[in-house]
Amino acid sequence: MSSTPITILGAGKIGFAIALLLHRTGDFHVRVADQDPARLDAVAALGCDTVQVRGDAGMREAIAGQYAVLNALPFHCAVSVAGLAAEAGVHYFDLTEDVASTRAVAALASEARTVLMPQCGLAPGFIGVVGHDLARRFEQVLDLRMRVGALPRYPSNALRYNLTWSTEGLINEYCNPCEALVDGELQRVAPLEGYETFTLDGVEYEAFNTSGGLGTLPHTLAGRARNVDYKSVRYPGHCDIIKLLLNDLRLRERRDLLQEILESAIPSTEQDVIVILASASGYRARRLVQESFVAHIHGAEVDGHFLSAIQLTTAAGICAALDLVHGGRLPQQGFVGQERIALADLLANRHGRVYAGRAVADMATL
């Protein structure tokens, strides 16, 4: 049986991880497009087809005739690439945390002949699947709290943080308004506010509002839940320093400069851990109960290539979404939010099982 042709746009760390996971299944004929020949060399070594592209014309050519396009480019490319995919009649998946981009993609989907499915990573993405699954277990949901952190395992600077993914996306989350349900009403809340601390497995963390992590879940649960929110998890002290940079030094107004400072001063690391804590409380059979989902996920070696925890969890989300559409487990047309995925289907998927406790040890047998 012939393999299904797909294109991955972007050959950075996440694009590489997506290419690795999909190529090794043998079910997809993987083409990777990027403007950087050095990045393309790395994915070509996996056995993937590669094409060097620049601008919409090059991307249009890279997408044409494919079953799907997986967009691993920066968030500001989402709307244009989704438009090209819809125009070409190609299924579209991305990883964006940007709320405005997701709304624009949803608008494009109203007339699309194929699936447009943004926010397929970790948060937004997997955490929305977990949140929706928790919410559906209750007759009345009072509070749904989702907390996710991509953290260094061995922090050594004052921020107690290392760069593990897109710095541009990180700044976007720290600066943009956040959506939440507050007392049953859909509201915008300020980023870096809603500060809290908690201890999990003996480790102390802080958490605060960041943008985009909920995806479309607040809209889905409007009228069904009282409070729904998302916060990023960090080690204590991080939030105060970020507030100093953004507010006191006014770097919120100079995001390019902030990105340059962070990338020149804060080292990246592959020694990371993903911390996930989601909890819901509400009424079931007239009893007030609470249920939670907790996970700690580390990196793993896949076919001789080490993937960090953020690479693994982000790539697994979008690869599982592709699998579920390809296998007919999700709608075949229009906008598809993450909450359309059943948690059981995701955890049973060959890629989605990364999010289960047993999954990392099983990566070699995908």
N, C-alpha and C positions, 0 to 999 in steps of 0.2 A: 504494500500500500504506500502511495506517495505521501511525503510529508507536506504539511500545510505551510505556505509561505507567509512569513511575518517580517516586519521591519522594526528594528529598535533604533530610535533616534537618540543619539548621545552615547558615547563610549567612555564616559567617566567611570568612577568607581561603581556606581549603581548600574549603569548601562552594562558594564563588564559582567557584573554579578547576574543580571537578567539573562544576558547572552549565554553565560556558562550553564545556568540552570535549565534553560530551554533547549539549548543545542544537545545537551547530554541525554535528553529524553528520546531523541530520534523521531519525535512526532511533528517537529517543526523545522522547516528550512529557514534558517535565521540569516537575515541580512542586517548589518549594522551600519548606520550612516553617521558620520561626524565630520567636522572640518579639520580635525587634528590628525595627521597621518600617523603620529606616534601612538596615539590611542587606538587607532584602527589596527595597527600592527599587533597589538596585544590580543584583540579579539580575533584577528585572522589566525593567530596561532592556535586558537581553540578549534578551528575548522569552519568558522562562520564566513559567509560572504561579507565583503566590506565595500563601501562606496564613500568617497570624499565629497561632501556637499557644502554648498554655501547658498544661503537665501532660500526664499520660498520656491523658486524654480527647481533648485536641486532637491529640496524635500519632496516636492510634488512628484518628481521622477522616481525618487526612492520609495514612495508610498504606492505608486500606481500598480494595479494588478495584484496587490497583496490581500491576504485575508484580514490582517490586523496590523495596526501600528501601535507600538508601545513607546510613549514619549518620556524619555529620561533627560530632557533638556531643562534649563532653569524655568521657574514658574511663569515668567513673563512671556514664554513662548507657547503656553498652553492654548490660548484662544486661536491663534493663527494656525497651529498644527491641527487642532480639532476641526477647524473650518476646511482645511485641505483634505482631511480624512473623510468628512461628511460629503464633500464635493466628489471624491473619488469612490464613494461607496465602500469604504473600508472601516472595519470596527476600530474604535479608538479607546486607548487606556492611558492614564497618566498618573502622576504622583503628587500633583500640586496641593499645597496647603492654602493657596490663595483663594479667599472667599469670592472676590469679584470675578476671578477667572472661572471659577466653578459655576457661578450664575450665568456667565456668558456662554459657557459650554452647554448648560442646560437649555438656554434659549435656542442654540443651534440645533439641539436634539429634537425639537418639536417637529421639524420637517426632515430629519435624517432617515435614511433607509437602513441604517446600520446602528449598532450600539455605540453610544458615547458614554464612557464610564471613567470619570476622573477620580482622583483621591484614593488610589488603590494601594497605598503604602502601609505604613505602620499607624501613624496618627497625623492626618486622617487616613482611614482605611480599616485595618484590623480592629482598632479600638471601637469603631462604630459598629462593627459586626458583634463584638462582645456586648456593647452597651444595649443594642437592640435585643439581643438574646436574653439578657438579664431582665429588661423591661417587660418582655412578653410573658415572663413567669408570674407576673402579678396582675391581680384584678384592678388594682389602683396603685400607680407608682407615685411615691412621695418624692424621693430623692435618688437621682442617678448621678454618681460621681466617677469621673474617669481621670486617671492620673498616669502619665507615661513619661519616662525619662530615658534619653540615650546618654549614658554617663561613662566617664573614664573609670576603669577599675582601680587605677592608682593615681589619683589627682595630686598634683604637686605645686600648684600655683594658687594665688589668692582667690581667683574665680572658682577654684576647684572644678575645673572644666577643661576639656580638650575638644578640638574641632573633630567631629566624627562624620559630618555630612555638609551640605551646602551652607556656607556662611551667609550668603544672600537670603536663603530661605529662613535661616535662624533669625536674622535681623527683621525680616518681614513678620515673623511670628511675635517678636518682642515689641513691634511698633504699631501693628494694625489692630483695630477694634475686634473684640471677640464676641461671638454669638453665644447666648445661653437662654435657657428657660428659667425665669425667676418668678416664683409664685404663679406659675401657669402662663406667664406672658413672655413672648419672644422679645428679648432685649439685647442691646449691645452693652458689653461691660468693658472696662478699661484693661488693657494688657498690663502685666506686672502687678496687678492688684489682686485682691482676694487671697492674700498671703496666708499660708498655713504650714504647720510642721507635723510630721508623723514619723513613727518608727516602724520599720518592717524588717523582720528577721534580725533584729538587733542593730540595724543601721538607721541613723537619723537622716531624714530628708526634709527639704522644704518644697513647696509647690505654689504656683501662682498662675494667674490667667495668661494664656497665650492664644494667638489667633489661629483659627482654621482647624484645630484638632478634632472638632466634633463633626466636621463635614456637614451633611444635610440632616443629621439626626435630630436637631432641635425642631426642625420643620415637621419631620415625620412624627415626633412625639407630642407636638403641640395639641393640647386638649386631652392628652392621656397621662401626662406627667406634671408634677408640680415644679420641681427644680431639676435641671439637667445642666451640668457644667463640665468643662475640661480644663485641666491645669498641667503644665509641664513640671516634671520632677527634677530637682537639682540638689546638690549637697548644700547645707546651710552656709549663708554668706554670699552666694552667687547673686541673688536678686538685688541686694543693696548696691553692689558694685555696678551692675547693669543699669540701675536707676541713676547712679552718679554719672555714668557715661552718657546716657540718653537724655536725661533731664538737666542736671546741673551743668554739664559740659555741652549741652545742646547738640549732641551728635545725632539725635533723632532727625535733625534737619539736614544732616550731612552723612547719609547712609553709605555713600561710596567711601568716604574717609573712615568711617567706623569699620567697614569691611576690610580696608587696607590695614588698619591698626590691629584688628583681631588676627588677621591672617599672617601678619609679620611678627606678632608677639605671642600668640597662643599656638602651641604645636598641635598637629593632628595626632591621632593615635588609632591603632587597630585593636588595642587592648581595652575594649569597651564592654558594657553590659546594658541590656535593655531591661528596665524595671517597669512592670505594668501592674497597676492596682485599679480595678473597677469594682464598684459596689453599688447595690441598689437596695432600697428599703421601700416597703409598701405593705398593702393588705392582700392577703390570700386566705380565703375561707374565713374572713372576719378576724384574722390574726395579723398583728404587725410583725413582719419578718424581714430579715436582711440576707442577701446572698452576695458573694464576691467572687471575683476571678483575679488570681495573682500569678504572675510569671516573672522569672528571671531568665534571660536568654543571653548566651555568650556566642562568640564567633565559632566557626568550625572550618575544617579543611574539606574542600570538595574537589575531588579529582586532582589533588596536588596543589590546589590554589586555596589559600586561606582567605575566607570571607569574614570581615568583622561582623559584629552583632547587628549594626545598623544596615550594612550591606545585605546581610542574610534576611532580616525581617522585612526590609523594604522591597527587595527583589521577590521574596516569597509571596508577598501580597499581590503584586501585579501579575506574577506568573500564575497564581491560583485563580485570579479573576479571569485571565485568558482561558485557562483550562475549563472553568465552569461555563463560560459562554460557548466555547468550542464544543463542549460536551452536552449542550442543550439544557444545562441546569439553571440558566438565567435567561431573561428575555433576550430576544434577538434583534431588537430595534428600539431606538429612542434612548432617553437618559436613564441610566441605571445607577442608583445610589448604593453605597456599601451595605446599607441595612437590608437590601434585597438578598444578600448572601446569608444562608443559614449557617450558624456557627458550627454545627455538626458536619455540614458539607465541607466547610473550610478546613477544619481540623483533620478530616479524613482525606483531604487532597494531598497528593504527593509533595506539593510545595508548602501548602498551608500547615502541614503537621509540624513545621518549624516552631509554631507557636505553642505546641503542646510540650509538656515536660520531657517526653521521650524523644522529641523530634531531632534535636541536634546530634545525638549519637547515631541516628539512623540516616544521616545525610548521605553517607557513602553508599547506601543501598537504594537511593531514589530511583 
